[in-house]
Amino acid sequence: MIHTLKDLRERFGPAWLEQGSRFLKNHAAFMPQVQRRGALITALINTDQQRLRVYVRVQMDPGKEIQINGECSCSSGKNCSHVAAVLIKVLQDEHEIPQEALETREAEPPLRRPMTGLLDYPHGVYQRLIYLLRPNPADPTRIEVETRCARALKNGGYSEDRIYEPAWAQRGTPPRFLLKTDLDILAGLNQVGEVKPSLKGKSGEQLLRAMLDTGRCHLEHVSGKALRLGKPQSATPCWEVDSIGNQRIRWHERATIFLASLWCLDSDRCIPLVSDLPGALVESLAAMAPVTPEQVPKVTADLQKRFPDTSLPLLRQIRVEQRSPVAPQPCLHLSAQEMPLACLSFKYHEIRIGTRGAPLQFKDGTQVHLIRDEPAEQHCIERLISLGFRIHEGQSRVRATDCFLLADEPLPWLDFQSRQLPEWGTQGWRVTCDKDFPHRLARPDHWYTELEPLGTEADGYGISVGVVLEGQRINLLPVLMQWLHKLPPDRRGERLEGLIHEYGMAVPLEDGRYLLLSRNRVRQIMETLFELHDSKLDEMQRLRLNRFQLARLAELDESPDGETLHWLGAEAIHSLAETLRKIESIPATTPPAGLRAELRPYQQQSLDWLQFLREHRLGGILADDMGLGKTVQTLAHLLYEKEQGRLDRPSLVVTPTSLMTNWQREAQRFAPDLRTRVLHGPQRHELFEGMGKQDLLITTYPLLLRDQDRLLIQEYHLLILDEAQAIKNPKAKVGAIARRLNARHRVCLTGTPVENHLGELWSLFDFLLPGLLGEEHQFRRRCRKPIEKWGDEYQADRLRHRIRPFLLRRTKQAVAPELPPKTDILRTVVLGETQRELYEEIRQNMYQRVREEVAEKGISRCGILILTTLLKLRQVCCDPRLISPEERGRIETGHSAKLELLMDLLPEMIEEGRRILLFSQFTSMLGLIEQALQAAGIDYVLLTGSTRDRATPIDRFQTGKVPLFLISLKAGGVGLNLTAADTVIHYDPWWNPAVERQATDRAHRIGQENPVFVYKLISEGTVEERIQIMQERKQALADGLYDSTGTADPQWTENDLEELFGPLV
């Protein structure tokens, strides 16, 4: 650390110490606020001329060398004489050092002769040493010198220059571009012993002449002309009053310095000045500090006494006025003089004063004394710094205020003008801005969206989005689309929020100003229209939308920042957007008179919703839980259409084969006025005759493929896809044909719009509202991948928001509280020894094959083998007899632990009067269960895909003739109404929870009067137990569409395989 004056003298030299000592001697009374906190020293220096802040950090580097880093708000900046004064003050305070001990003598430089002429350089040497003179207006008795080097160019100029310290010439062999004259000058500058060498006194004048002789001496900048020695001129002294009312002698109209004599600095000349005054008087006047008004009488008397025979101009008499304290008004000026700067000053009374200005001001012949509120000023400075501003260290030396830098680019400046300045204006700040300030903010009146029909409905609509500025509309779509097109393809799937700057987007205008588009508004527009980024703007710079894509515009109407969006043109479309945004408040519809059912409130809501979609020629998904009456709600809608006279062509229902007769029966029961025809059976082709006169046609998905030629030529009023997950694969033929059917309106009915992944949802909406969710690859990149793979809740929420008007889903818990509770019970069983041996044998062999194929082909191409492996392991868990003898090998079939558990449960349940549905995916397993039931004398009925007479087993069970109903999962998963059951057993749980839930809902549905118990039989430690974890993931994916829960990735991963195919626990 710094302990003695020797430390300072060794570190910076005697001259630097002398400057600090002299300043301290003259201004010690103005430096009361010196504080030391460890290695950090801070000081506030107040003088009549200026107020300075000094920060000094004194440390010891690893090599035990003292390091002093001082910063000052004066023009010199770093390690100036004020820094020296502060350090000396600290030593005096801590060690009581007398002032006399600080005196040092000015070192005499070794330069003894003037240098004249330009010497020749060695051949091939083009580097040159350049001398820059930097006058200090605050001290006319010295001039700073900076030495730099640059390459001489043929045009007489220099290349980019860089610093060359004088001390470097004394380290080893000097470089060839340093001539003998340069070495002498550098030695003289180095002997000065200052961080920034200064010329002063006689030796300084010698060095100045030597530098002028080289022809490489410049004023301030290398780019200026080289200074030359000018002809002497006369010096005419006069007293000049400065900005605070103090007076200083002025010798010439240009800046002057005094070394051993007077000199005047011009842009290309250094001129000696000759005065008639005695030399001692000239030196005294040049070194004299500014004369305050209070000092005028004394200084005048002293000069007359010392130089009685000399004619001097008289000092002016300045009045002094003390102003009363007032609160300062912050004044911020956005300046473009040097670079984008924010210059801060304060207004006291009518006087504006800079942050570094003295509390004295000269106004109308009077020196005004202001009482400054330093805490208030500091608070304003800190507010700027807290916003990222920093003091501009390279500011002009004559500036009396602090100027602050923010950034070179426009966005931070625009954000500052947009967010902070309006608030500060209300708090009394005065803000001004140069007309040529490069980052001026233009404040638009409001946003607008203009929508115009492009001709017929098939031609679509043209949309433009922009702002109104000073009465002129500015379409921003070209700018926004250009930004989208610049995104790399691999980044177009990212959340736009992360790609838009936090301040928003700056749009340059022709007049030099900028529009600042808020991040939220830009993101809203971009993400609303993102899937269309591949489209091109038309000649009017509009984007083309089809009728279904207009539904997206509802999202634009929801202002993210409270900014009003004005709609121009196509008011009906704006009305639709507004209605979609407030979908809960659509008008009520009176139920049709011919409906033979009383609609529950939620069913009435469905009728209202379906009528709203019909009115606006839109489609939707009715996604209620099974058992809530989607069929009767749809029939009510169709019957209402007929009673209103709009059913002038038939409507078509496409349904699974198992539900075909149910539709016919429900139509006869609830809407007998509808003329209904089922297009089924070997003679169905005869039924196509006259089908145009029917109200409702019913066909099946398999027959849609076979009868497409007949069905495609008919025009329909309403096209209904029941259990619409049948078209979840967009590449399937049945979906392609369904899309080609010509219907005014389209509706999908399904309790599971998502079973496995979100691509299934896209397929449904591509059938209903093509374009609403974009193209498939766009949807996969923007929605499916972020949601399924990364659990992106933001994109999940956006998807929910977009489909919300077109997807109506109610759960049993929400709309049918009278439904009895359902109890889920998990029963586990441990495999027997033989069964465990077979399980492990198959697991090891099959998993080895899986690993090899995954390594060779990648996991995405091994799905069939993975599912086959799962199938085999599940079959072992169900019953080893499901495995072929060839696959079993030497291992005996043994017994099935799960079948034994089942046969233990069933007699007790039947004894208690339970009515049981037993589901299995494997019909062969149902066959083995049949054998066990027959052996135990338990009566049952069976329904599989091969059962032709479905009605008889259903009736026998529903009427209570048998207690047990064996059902294959595929045959009985949908469409059956088996409310007589109060117990459901899932013998072999499977990957897809939606399929299991559908099966459970055969019993747990409206009409059920008893509690329902759902049993899952799980083989402990096996793949069955691990599948339960997978089920939770898939359920989270489906639920993510309807609420705010997260989603997860349903695709196979190597971790999934490791988990599923791990050894028995």
QUIFEN-V718607 format. One record per pair of residues at least 12 apart in sequence whose ideal C-beta (glycine too) atoms are under 6 Angstrom apart, sorted by sequence separation. I is the first residue (numbers start at 1). J is the second residue. If there is no record, write none. Layout:
i: (I,I)
j: (J,J)
//
This chain:
i: (57,237,238,252,254,332,451,465,504,505,783,853,881,941,1036,42,70,148,359,392,464,504,638,880,1037,31,56,132,169,237,331,450,504,664,880,1000,30,41,148,149,212,300,389,390,504,850,941,1033,30,55,131,148,235,331,449,748,783,941,984,1034,30,40,147,169,212,389,505,677,762,879,39,54,130,328,329,589,679,39,147,188,296,500,589,675,850,984,27,39,52,53,129,166,328,384,447,448,557,588,660,675,676,677,678,679,879,52,674,923,941,52,127,251,326,348,446,500,586,589,674,688,719,746,940,958,973,981,166,167,444,445,500,550,554,846,939,127,128,166,417,528,553,557,719,724,940,941,942,943,944,974,978,126,185,293,444,701,725,759,945,973,978,126,281,323,413,497,554,586,603,724,758,940,945,973,976,56,235,293,414,442,496,528,554,606,610,715,716,717,718,719,720,721,722,723,725,944,989,54,258,479,528,712,739,943,979,982,410,551,607,705,708,738,903,943,979,52,56,496,603,607,704,725,842,969,982,983,984,985,986,987,346,496,54,635,639,728,701,704,730,1026,1026,597,631,635,663,728,249,524,635,727,991,839,1023,233,235,632,660,838,993,230,521,991,232,233,234,235,520,576,660,724,926,228,230,520,595,993,232,248,838,882,993,43,225,227,357,518,657,1021,246,247,356,595,650,1021,321,323,328,356,594,651,652,653,654,835,923,246,325,354,355,319,320,321,322,323,354,355,592,650,878,245,328,592,647,915,916,917,918,919,921,41,318,484,879,127,330,654,919,125,341,592,125,144,145,129,642,838,910,122,144,205,837,11,34,204,205,2,142,143,345,1,23,142,202,212,343,344,834,7,141,835,119,343,465,834,20,24,161,19,23,341,342,478,20,24,158,652,917,20,651,832,915,115,475,477,649,651,831,915,442,651,652,653,654,655,656,915,916,917,918,919,920,921,16,20,247,649,829,920,829,914,921,647,442,829,111,245,440,442,597,239,293,596,238,239,110,111,464,109,463,594,131,462,463,919,21,109,462,463,107,460,461,460,18,130,131,132,133,460,917,17,128,415,14,411,130,411,414,109,111,114,115,411,410,116,118,115,336,340,418,329,330,331,332,333,334,335,340,336,414,336,336,414,334,410,449,878,143,244,874,79,244,447,449,140,141,244,245,452,140,244,446,447,448,449,450,451,243,450,451,630,898,135,446,448,245,451,626,625,619,621,622,623,623,614,621,877,621,877,140,141,877,619,619,873,15,15,16,14,15,13,822,623,620,621,622,623,624,625,625,820,827,831,816,820,821,822,823,824,825,826,827,828,829,830,820,828,859,609,602,602,847,548,551,548,549,583,548,548,546,580,809,755,755,752,531,48,796,531,723,796,791,791,787,789,788,73,754,493,493,757,756,50,49,48,48,662,77,659,658,75,627,626,627,627)
j: (69,249,250,264,266,344,463,477,516,517,795,865,893,953,1048,55,83,161,372,405,477,517,651,893,1050,45,70,146,183,251,345,464,518,678,894,1014,45,56,163,164,227,315,404,405,519,865,956,1048,46,71,147,164,251,347,465,764,799,957,1000,1050,47,57,164,186,229,406,522,694,779,896,57,72,148,346,347,607,697,58,166,207,315,519,608,694,869,1003,47,59,72,73,149,186,348,404,467,468,577,608,680,695,696,697,698,699,899,73,695,944,962,74,149,273,348,370,468,522,608,611,696,710,741,768,962,980,995,1003,189,190,467,468,523,573,577,869,962,151,152,190,441,552,577,581,743,748,964,965,966,967,968,998,1002,151,210,318,469,726,750,784,970,998,1003,152,307,349,439,523,580,612,629,750,784,966,971,999,1002,83,262,320,441,469,523,555,581,633,637,742,743,744,745,746,747,748,749,750,752,971,1016,82,286,507,556,740,767,971,1007,1010,439,580,636,734,737,767,932,972,1008,82,86,526,633,637,734,755,872,999,1012,1013,1014,1015,1016,1017,377,527,86,667,671,760,734,737,763,1059,1060,632,666,670,698,763,285,560,671,763,1027,876,1060,271,273,670,698,876,1031,269,560,1030,272,273,274,275,560,616,700,764,966,269,271,561,636,1034,274,290,880,924,1035,86,268,270,400,561,700,1064,290,291,400,639,694,1065,366,368,373,401,639,696,697,698,699,880,968,292,371,400,401,366,367,368,369,370,401,402,639,697,925,293,376,640,695,963,964,965,966,967,969,90,367,533,928,177,380,704,969,176,392,643,177,196,197,182,695,891,963,176,198,259,891,66,89,259,260,58,198,199,401,58,81,200,260,270,401,402,892,66,200,894,179,403,525,894,81,85,222,81,85,403,404,541,84,88,222,716,981,85,716,897,980,181,541,543,715,717,897,981,509,718,719,720,721,722,723,982,983,984,985,986,987,988,84,88,315,717,897,988,898,983,990,717,513,901,184,318,513,515,670,313,367,670,313,315,187,188,542,188,542,673,211,542,543,999,102,191,544,545,191,544,545,545,104,216,217,218,219,546,1003,104,216,503,104,501,222,503,506,203,206,209,210,506,506,213,215,213,434,438,516,428,429,430,431,432,433,434,439,436,514,437,438,516,437,514,556,988,257,358,988,195,360,563,565,257,258,361,362,569,258,362,564,565,566,567,568,569,362,569,570,749,1017,255,566,568,367,573,751,751,746,748,749,750,753,745,753,1019,764,1022,286,287,1024,768,769,1023,192,193,194,193,194,193,1004,807,806,807,808,809,810,811,812,1008,1015,1019,1006,1010,1011,1012,1013,1014,1015,1016,1017,1018,1019,1020,1011,1020,1052,808,810,815,1061,769,772,770,771,805,771,772,771,805,1042,992,994,994,774,292,1040,778,974,1047,1046,1047,1047,1049,1049,356,1038,781,782,1050,1050,358,358,358,360,975,393,975,975,397,1001,1001,1005,1006)
//
